[in-house]
Amino acid sequence: MIDLSGRVVIVTGGNSGIGLGIARGVARAGASVAIWSRREQRNADAVAELEGLGATAIGVQCDVSDEGNVAAAMRETLGRLDCLVANARTSGKQAFTDMSLSEWHRVLQVNLDGTFLCLREATRVPVGQGQGGSLFGVSSTSAIDGAPGQQHYAASKTALLAVMRGLAVELARHKVRFNSLLPGWTDTEMLAGAKTHEKFGTATIGRTPVRRWGTLHDFETIGAFLADPPLIFHTRDSMVVDGGYTIF
């Protein structure tokens, strides 16, 4: 059992989808949780759910692609920091030959620049506390597989893996561990449209050895494990949680 009692965990984009699954997992393990997201009401709903699990939780309105917002959000958070989950992201689907530079930048601004800003701000805290910590980023199996129409999304998620590997080496002496989580097809709001296409759903489930898409529950325990600071020997990993999709 992972025990995060007394720990403080920030989950960016933690008011829905995989981020909410991770937030539930760390809350069940005893952590206090700060949800960072732009949508204030969704933050409040997530906080109420986490409080229903017995956790201390707050919602902080934050646009992760805005440097000032990220710095202000860190000041609002719960006094200390043991883990940050860099999960906030956006996506888009467009034929590459029609993709504008502004669309390319829109996705990278949130997924890559936003992740950089959150990681940089958060890393300073456990280093300053001198007690170690854990930071992990939510990548995607699109960093492994081809992602037609989503090259900007795939590029941002592949870059995240490189960032986390570099940080794992640089900050190991401070007992801060860095890892990446690569989810496969998961039943989330972001993928709700894709799942309505029967042929697509049948094809993806048929290629997945466990014969289903992931659920938010599938990310609760793995999220708590990755958030646990003392497991310092487990660092620079890229953990694929996809029901076997990428190896079948």
N, C-alpha and C positions, 0 to 999 in steps of 0.2 A: 504494500500500500504506500502510495506517495502522500506524505504529510507536508502540506504547505502552510501550516498554522503560523501566523505571525508574518507571513510573506505578503508583499504587495506586487500585484501583476497588472500591467497595462495591456489591454488588447485593442489595437486600432481596428476600426471596422468591426467591433465586437458586438454590435447590436443585432446581427442577423447572420445567417449562413454558417460557414465553417468557423468564423470568428466567435459566434455565439456558442457553438459547440465547445470550442476551447475554453471560453469564459465559464461555461457550466462546469467543465472538468476541473479547472483550477479552484472554482468556488467550492465544489464538493470536497476537494482536498484540503479546504480550510483557508485558502488565500483570500485577502481583500482584493477587490477587482475594480479597476478604473476602465470604463469603456470610452474610447475616443472615437467620435464620428461626427459628421456634419449635421445629421438629422436628430434634432433635439428630442422629439417625441419618441422616436425609436430607441434612443438612448434611455429615456425614462422607462419605457416598457421593459427593456433588457435589465435595467437596474432592479425593477420590481420583481422580475423573475429570479434574479440572483439572490435578492434579499429573502425571497420565499424559500430558497435553499439554505438559509441561515447565514449567508455571507454578508460582509460589509461591502457595499458597492457604491460607486458614484458614476455619473455620466458627465463627460466633458465634451462640449461642442468644439470640434476641431477639424479644420481642413488640413490634412497632412501635407499637402503640396505647398502650403504657405508657411514660410520660415517663422514669421512672428506668431502665427497660430500655434505652432508646435512648441515653441518656447513658452508661450503663455499656458498651454495645456499642461506642460510639465510642472509649472509653478502651482497649478491647481490640484495636482494629484496628491496622493495620500501621505505625504511626509517623507517617505523613503521609497526605494524601488529595488525589487529583487529580480524582476523579469519583465521584459517587453516582448510582446508578440506583434511583429510587423505584418499585419494581415490586410489592412485597408488597400483596396484595389478597385480598378475599373476595367472594363473590357469594351470591345467593339468588334464588329465583323464587317469586312468590306474587301472586295476584290483588290489585290495588291496593285494592279495596274490603275485602279481608280482612287487609291488612297492618297489623300492630301497630306502635305507636311504638317498642317495644323492637327489633323486627326492622329498622325504618328506621335506628335508632341503631346497631345491631350492624354493619351494613355501612359506614355513614359513619365509625364509630369507627376502623376499620382503614384504609379506603380514603382518607379525607380527613384525619382527625385524625392517623393514623399517618404519612401522607405529610408533613403539616405538621411533625411532630416530627422526622422524619428530615431533611427539607430544612433546617429551622432549625439543627439540630445540625451538619449537614454543611457548610452554607454558611460557618459561622464559621471552618472550618479553612483553605480556600484563601484566604479574605480575610486571615486572619492570616499565612499563608505569604507572601503578596504576590506569588505567581507565577501567579495565575489558576487556572482550573479549569473543569470542566463538570459540570452536574447535569441529568439529564433524568428525566422521569416517564413511566411507561407508562399511557396513558389507554386508550381503546377507541373503536371506531367506533360504539358505543352513545351516544357523545357527539354524534354526527352524526345517526344513524338513531334511529327509535323503538325502545324496548326493552320490550315488553309484559311485565308481571310483574317487571320489574327496574328500576323507577323509582329506587330508592335507589342501585343500582349506577350507572345512567346519570347521576344527579345528581352522584355523587362524581367520576366521570370527566370530566364537563363542568366542574366546579369546578376540577379539576386544571389544565385548560387556562388558566383565568383566573389561577391562582396563578403558573404558570410565565411567563406574559406579564408580569405585574407584577414578578417577580424579574428577568427579563431586562433590564428598564428600570432597576431600582434598583441592580443589581450590575454593570452594564456597565463602570462606571468602575474596578472591581476586576479587570477582564478575566476575569470568570466568566460563562460562557454557560449559558443555560437553554432547553431544548427539550422537546417532548412527542412521544411515539411512540404512534400509534393503530393497533394491530394489528386485522386483520379476523379472519375465522374461521380458527382455527389448531388443529391437531391436538395438544391438550394434555390433561392429566389433568382439568382443570376442565371441559372440553367433551366428555369421553369419553361421557357419557350422551346428550348431544344427537346425537352422531355415530352412535349406534346406531339412531336412527330413520331408516329408509331414505328415507322421503318428504322429511324435513327435509334430509338430506344431499344428495339429488338436487336439491332446490330451491336450496340455497345454492351448490352447485357450478355449477348451471346459470346462476345469476346472476353468477358470477365469470368475467370474461373469460379468465383463465388456466386455468380449468376444473379447479381443485383447491383444497383448503384449504391454508393455510400450514403449514410445518413449522418446527421449531426452527432448522434450518439457515438459513432465510430471515431470521433476526434476528441472525445472527452478525456479518456485515459492517456492517450498519446500526448495530448496537450499538457496534461499535468506532469507527465514524465519529462517532457522537454523543458518545462518551466522550473524544474527543481535544481537550484543552484549547486548543491554539493556534488552532483554527478559530473564533476569537472573533467574526468577522463573520457567522457563521451562528448566530443566536440568535433567540429568541421564536418559533421555527417549530413547527408542528404537523404532523408527518410521518405520512401515512397509508400503511400497508403492508398492503394487503388484496387484492392481485391484481386490483384494479379494481372490486371489489364495490360500493363506494359511488358510482361514477359510471356504472354500467351499468343 
